[in-house]
Amino acid sequence: MPSTLPIADPAPADGLLPTSVRDGAETRNFGVYLHVPFCRVRCGYCDFNTYTGDELRGAKRSDYAGQAALEVEQAGLILREAGLPERSASTVFFGGGTPTLLPSSDLAGMLSAVRDTWGLAEGAEVTTEANPDSVDRAYLDELRAAGFTRVSFGMQSAVPHVLATLERTHDPARIPLVVRWAREAGLDVSLDLIYGTPGESLDDWSRSLDAALAQEPDHLSAYSLIVEDGTKLARQVRRGDVAMPDDDTAADMYELADRRLAEAGYDWYEVSNWSRGDGHASRHNLAYWQGHDWWGVGPGAHSHVGGVRWWNVKHPAAYADRVLAGVSPAAGRETLDAETRSTERVLLAVRVRDELKTDELDADGRRAIPGLIADELVDGRAALGGTIRLTLRGRLLADAVVRRLLGD
């Protein structure tokens, strides 16, 4: 969740949605994202809307769970007022920040608010992100007892000098411990990795893959490091203090990850995500790429319902003031027109394996397919069957594929 909010129309103080959000709602899943904007330290590469203790300026971590529950209650009223059908939450995701800096009872309370307002669908996926040094065995047991089904650990790397550059504070040796505790608690496990850190070699990346695969996680994400403007890392790169790996090295890292993961029995289902079969894919993240509905709770959180997108005020103190006053915390919103929704459908769905169908493309997009096949960016057999499936080369050049499918 980037810290800079988009520029758009003001959101109404009551948060009410237009009746157009009802259209097709029965075909869309509903998920809930709960943003916990607290971190012990700020990592130099991070551009998310997060706050360390000395940045809270009047807001208190201890009050946050109750404030989030108030927004959940408000959200339930707004969705009912819009005339949307009753839909249980099929996925719930706690992100941050570091959600597990809060007591497990706070996360349980926030989940209870979601359950009381919408209910949880049968087999609902309930995930929290966690830093490896922010949980112990008892904490993970308590999450499972509260109804969590999945934990996503921010491993990032197994190499100390890479973690130091990223300013991650955990000891790599803790990863096997937290994974074992999570499994003993009955939780599915995902590991998040970052590649392309300044000073990281291909051998370093291979060591991290080895360490991650040794844990046999259910799911693994591998994201290329992006140097965001305004971050400490961006300033270090600009001054020449650290050097970024070149594009060829980053591509080699991705190809190595894809090969090693495939050999270990993992299937890619989205450009940066692999799982042990479809049953372990992140259904919450898929909902974003597939254009379903979700309500984002918390400071800076983004929401989308039926083509209406909005985002909350950023600072926890401003957020608290609004929800305690019974006012919508939304800072701005936009209603997507048909052209924008069609463009975004291509932009997002192409990243997901077998999600984008050729008959969803306009004439220019369909005309681009033979050239994409010839350039080995799109799987020819899949395209003949009516599905756009990126090849390995296509995943490396996904943005270029999108431009050609959109006729740009």
C-alpha positions in Angstrom: 0.0 0.0 0.0 1.9 3.1 -1.2 2.1 6.0 1.2 1.1 8.6 -1.5 -2.6 8.7 -2.1 -4.1 9.3 -5.6 -5.7 12.6 -6.6 -9.4 12.1 -7.3 -12.8 13.4 -6.2 -13.6 14.0 -2.5 -15.4 11.2 -0.8 -18.8 11.9 0.8 -18.7 12.2 4.6 -21.3 9.5 4.9 -19.4 7.1 2.6 -22.6 6.2 0.8 -22.1 4.4 -2.6 -24.1 4.8 -5.8 -26.7 2.2 -6.6 -24.6 1.1 -9.7 -22.4 -1.0 -7.4 -25.2 -3.5 -7.3 -24.7 -4.4 -10.9 -23.3 -7.9 -11.2 -22.6 -8.1 -7.5 -23.8 -11.7 -7.3 -20.9 -12.8 -9.6 -18.2 -11.1 -7.4 -16.7 -12.4 -4.2 -16.3 -10.1 -1.2 -13.1 -9.8 0.8 -11.8 -7.6 3.6 -8.4 -6.1 4.0 -7.3 -4.8 7.4 -4.3 -2.5 7.3 -2.3 -2.4 10.5 0.1 0.6 10.0 2.6 0.0 12.7 6.3 -1.0 12.4 9.0 -1.4 15.0 11.5 0.2 12.5 11.1 1.6 9.0 12.9 -0.4 6.3 14.8 1.8 3.9 13.1 0.4 0.8 9.5 0.6 2.1 7.0 3.1 0.7 4.0 1.7 2.5 1.8 3.8 4.8 3.4 2.7 8.0 4.4 4.4 11.2 7.0 3.8 13.9 6.3 4.7 17.5 7.7 8.2 17.3 5.6 9.0 14.2 2.2 8.3 15.7 1.7 11.9 17.0 -1.3 11.3 19.3 -2.5 7.9 17.9 -2.1 4.8 20.1 -1.5 1.2 19.0 -3.6 0.0 21.9 -6.7 1.9 20.6 -6.4 0.7 17.0 -8.3 -2.6 17.1 -11.4 -0.9 18.4 -11.2 1.9 15.8 -10.9 -0.7 13.0 -13.9 -2.5 14.4 -15.9 0.8 14.2 -15.0 1.1 10.5 -16.1 -2.5 9.9 -19.5 -1.7 11.5 -19.8 1.4 9.4 -18.9 -0.5 6.2 -21.6 -3.0 6.9 -24.2 -0.2 7.1 -22.9 1.4 3.9 -23.1 -1.8 1.9 -26.6 -2.6 3.1 -27.7 1.0 2.3 -26.4 0.5 -1.2 -28.7 -2.5 -1.6 -25.9 -5.0 -2.2 -26.8 -8.6 -1.7 -25.7 -10.2 1.6 -22.2 -11.7 1.0 -20.1 -13.4 3.6 -16.4 -12.5 3.5 -14.6 -15.2 1.4 -11.2 -13.8 2.3 -9.7 -11.7 5.1 -6.2 -10.3 4.9 -4.3 -8.4 7.7 -1.4 -6.4 6.1 0.8 -3.7 7.1 3.1 -2.6 8.5 3.4 -5.5 10.9 0.0 -6.7 12.1 1.7 -9.0 14.6 3.1 -6.1 16.6 -0.5 -5.9 18.0 -1.5 -8.5 20.6 -3.1 -11.6 19.1 -6.3 -10.6 21.0 -6.4 -7.4 19.0 -6.2 -9.3 15.7 -8.8 -11.7 17.0 -11.1 -8.8 17.9 -10.8 -7.3 14.4 -11.6 -10.6 12.9 -14.6 -11.0 15.2 -15.9 -7.6 13.9 -15.7 -8.9 10.3 -17.4 -12.2 11.3 -20.2 -10.3 13.2 -20.8 -7.9 10.4 -20.7 -10.1 7.3 -20.0 -13.6 8.4 -17.2 -15.8 7.0 -17.9 -18.0 4.0 -17.4 -21.7 4.4 -13.7 -22.4 3.9 -12.8 -18.7 4.2 -9.1 -17.8 3.8 -7.9 -15.7 6.7 -4.3 -14.5 6.5 -2.0 -12.3 8.4 1.4 -11.0 7.4 4.1 -11.4 10.1 7.7 -10.5 10.6 9.7 -13.6 11.7 10.8 -11.9 14.9 7.3 -10.7 15.8 5.6 -14.0 16.8 6.2 -17.0 18.9 4.6 -20.4 19.2 1.9 -19.3 21.6 1.0 -16.3 19.4 0.5 -18.5 16.4 -1.6 -20.9 18.4 -3.8 -18.0 19.4 -4.3 -16.9 15.9 -5.4 -20.3 14.8 -7.8 -20.5 17.7 -9.3 -17.1 16.6 -10.0 -18.4 13.1 -6.9 -17.6 11.1 -5.9 -20.1 8.4 -2.8 -18.7 6.9 0.4 -16.7 7.8 2.7 -14.9 5.4 6.2 -14.4 6.8 8.4 -11.6 5.4 11.5 -13.7 4.9 12.9 -11.5 2.1 16.4 -13.1 2.1 18.5 -15.7 3.9 21.7 -13.7 3.4 22.7 -11.4 6.3 24.3 -8.7 4.2 21.1 -8.5 2.0 18.9 -8.3 5.0 21.1 -5.6 6.4 20.8 -3.5 3.2 17.0 -3.9 3.4 17.2 -3.0 7.1 15.3 -6.2 8.1 15.9 -7.0 11.7 15.3 -10.8 11.9 17.9 -13.5 12.1 17.6 -15.9 9.1 18.0 -18.8 11.5 14.5 -17.9 12.9 12.7 -18.8 9.7 12.7 -22.6 10.3 11.4 -22.0 13.9 8.4 -19.8 12.9 7.5 -22.1 10.0 7.5 -25.1 12.3 5.4 -23.3 14.9 2.9 -22.2 12.3 2.6 -25.7 10.9 2.2 -27.1 14.4 -0.6 -24.6 15.0 -2.4 -25.7 11.9 -1.7 -22.7 9.7 -0.8 -22.7 6.0 2.6 -20.9 5.4 3.6 -18.5 2.8 7.1 -17.0 2.5 7.8 -13.6 0.9 11.2 -13.1 -0.8 12.7 -10.0 -2.5 15.3 -10.1 -5.2 17.4 -7.5 -6.8 18.7 -5.8 -3.6 21.8 -3.6 -4.0 24.8 -5.8 -3.5 22.9 -9.1 -4.0 24.6 -11.6 -6.3 23.0 -14.5 -8.1 24.7 -16.8 -5.6 23.1 -14.8 -2.8 19.7 -15.2 -4.4 20.3 -18.9 -4.9 21.0 -19.3 -1.2 17.8 -17.6 -0.3 15.8 -19.9 -2.6 17.5 -22.9 -1.0 16.6 -21.7 2.5 13.0 -21.0 1.5 12.4 -24.3 -0.3 14.0 -26.2 2.6 10.9 -25.1 4.6 8.5 -26.5 2.0 6.1 -23.6 2.3 2.6 -23.9 0.8 3.1 -20.7 -1.1 6.0 -18.5 -2.1 6.1 -14.9 -3.4 9.2 -13.4 -5.1 9.1 -9.7 -5.8 11.7 -7.6 -7.6 12.9 -4.8 -5.4 11.5 -1.4 -6.6 13.3 1.7 -5.5 10.5 4.1 -4.6 10.9 7.9 -4.7 11.2 9.4 -1.3 12.6 6.3 0.5 16.0 6.1 2.2 17.1 3.5 -0.4 16.3 5.9 -3.2 18.5 8.5 -1.7 21.3 6.0 -1.2 21.1 4.9 -4.9 20.9 8.5 -6.1 24.1 9.4 -4.1 25.9 6.4 -5.4 26.2 4.8 -2.0 24.7 1.5 -3.2 24.4 0.1 -6.7 21.3 -1.6 -8.1 21.7 -4.9 -9.9 21.2 -4.4 -13.7 18.1 -5.6 -15.5 19.9 -8.7 -16.9 20.8 -9.8 -13.4 17.3 -9.3 -12.1 16.0 -11.3 -15.0 18.4 -14.1 -14.3 17.2 -14.1 -10.7 13.6 -14.4 -11.8 14.4 -17.2 -14.2 16.4 -19.0 -11.5 13.4 -18.7 -9.1 11.0 -20.0 -11.6 13.1 -23.0 -12.5 13.9 -24.0 -9.0 10.3 -23.6 -7.8 9.0 -25.7 -10.7 11.6 -28.4 -9.9 10.3 -28.4 -6.3 6.7 -28.9 -7.4 5.4 -25.3 -7.3 3.2 -23.8 -10.1 3.2 -20.1 -11.0 -0.3 -18.7 -10.9 0.6 -15.0 -11.0 3.8 -13.4 -12.2 5.3 -13.1 -8.8 3.6 -15.9 -7.0 3.9 -19.7 -6.9 2.0 -22.4 -4.9 1.7 -26.1 -4.3 -1.3 -26.5 -6.5 -4.3 -24.2 -6.8 -5.5 -25.0 -3.3 -2.7 -22.9 -1.8 -2.8 -19.9 -4.1 -3.6 -16.7 -2.2 -7.3 -16.2 -2.9 -7.3 -12.8 -1.4 -4.6 -11.5 -3.8 -6.3 -13.2 -6.7 -9.5 -11.2 -5.9 -7.6 -8.0 -6.6 -6.3 -9.2 -9.9 -9.7 -10.7 -10.9 -11.6 -7.5 -10.1 -13.8 -8.7 -7.2 -15.0 -6.5 -4.3 -13.1 -5.7 -1.1 -13.4 -3.3 1.7 -10.1 -1.9 3.0 -10.1 -1.0 6.7 -7.6 1.3 8.3 -5.4 4.4 7.5 -4.6 4.7 3.8 -6.4 1.5 3.0 -7.9 1.2 -0.5 -11.3 -0.4 -1.3 -13.2 -1.4 -4.5 -16.8 -2.2 -4.8 -18.6 -2.5 -8.2 -16.4 -0.1 -10.1 -16.1 2.5 -7.3 -12.7 2.8 -5.8 -11.8 4.8 -2.7 -9.0 5.2 -0.1 -8.8 6.3 3.5 -7.0 9.2 5.1 -3.4 8.3 5.8 -2.4 9.2 9.3 -3.7 7.0 12.2 -4.6 10.1 14.2 -6.8 11.5 11.4 -8.3 8.1 10.8 -9.2 7.8 14.5 -10.8 11.2 14.6 -13.1 10.3 11.7 -14.2 6.8 12.8 -14.8 7.9 16.4 -17.0 10.8 15.1 -19.0 8.4 12.9 -17.7 10.0 9.7 -16.3 7.9 6.8 -12.5 7.8 6.9 -12.4 7.9 3.0 -10.3 10.8 1.7 -11.0 10.4 -2.0 -12.7 8.2 -4.5 -13.3 7.6 -8.2 -15.9 5.8 -10.3 -14.4 3.8 -13.1 -16.0 4.2 -16.5 -16.4 1.2 -18.9 -13.2 2.0 -20.8 -11.1 2.3 -17.7 -12.5 -1.0 -16.3 -11.8 -2.8 -19.5 -8.2 -1.5 -19.6 -7.6 -2.5 -16.0 -9.1 -5.9 -16.6 -6.4 -6.5 -19.2 -3.7 -4.9 -17.1 -4.4 -7.1 -14.1 -5.8 -10.3 -15.5 -2.9 -10.9 -17.9 -0.6 -11.4 -14.9 -2.7 -14.4 -13.7 -2.3 -17.7 -15.4 -5.2 -18.6 -17.7 -7.3 -15.7 -16.4 -7.6 -13.4 -19.5 -9.6 -14.8 -22.4 -9.0 -13.7 -25.9 -12.7 -12.8 -26.4 -12.3 -10.1 -23.7 -9.9 -8.2 -26.0 -10.9 -5.6 -28.5 -10.0 -5.9 -32.2 -6.6 -4.3 -31.7 -5.8 -6.7 -28.9 -6.8 -9.8 -30.8 -4.7 -8.6 -33.8 -1.7 -8.4 -31.5 -1.8 -12.0 -30.5 0.0 -13.6 -33.5 2.9 -11.2 -33.0 3.1 -12.0 -29.3 3.2 -15.7 -30.1 5.9 -15.1 -32.7 7.9 -13.2 -30.1 7.5 -16.0 -27.6 5.7 -13.8 -25.1 2.4 -15.6 -25.2 1.8 -19.4 -25.3 0.5 -20.3 -28.8 -1.4 -23.4 -27.8 -3.2 -21.6 -25.0 -4.1 -18.7 -27.3 -5.6 -21.0 -29.9 -7.7 -22.4 -27.0 -8.9 -18.9 -26.2 -6.7 -18.0 -23.2 -3.8 -15.6 -22.9 -1.0 -17.3 -21.0 2.3 -15.6 -20.6 5.5 -17.6 -21.3 8.5 -17.2 -19.0 9.8 -14.5 -21.4 6.3 -12.9 -21.3 6.3 -12.8 -17.6 9.6 -10.9 -17.6 8.1 -8.5 -20.2 4.5 -8.4 -18.9 4.2 -4.6 -19.1 5.2 -4.7 -22.8 2.6 -7.5 -23.4 -0.1 -5.3 -21.8 0.8 -2.4 -24.0 0.5 -4.4 -27.2 -2.8 -6.0 -26.1 -4.2 -2.5 -25.5 -3.0 -1.3 -28.8 -0.5 1.2 -27.4 
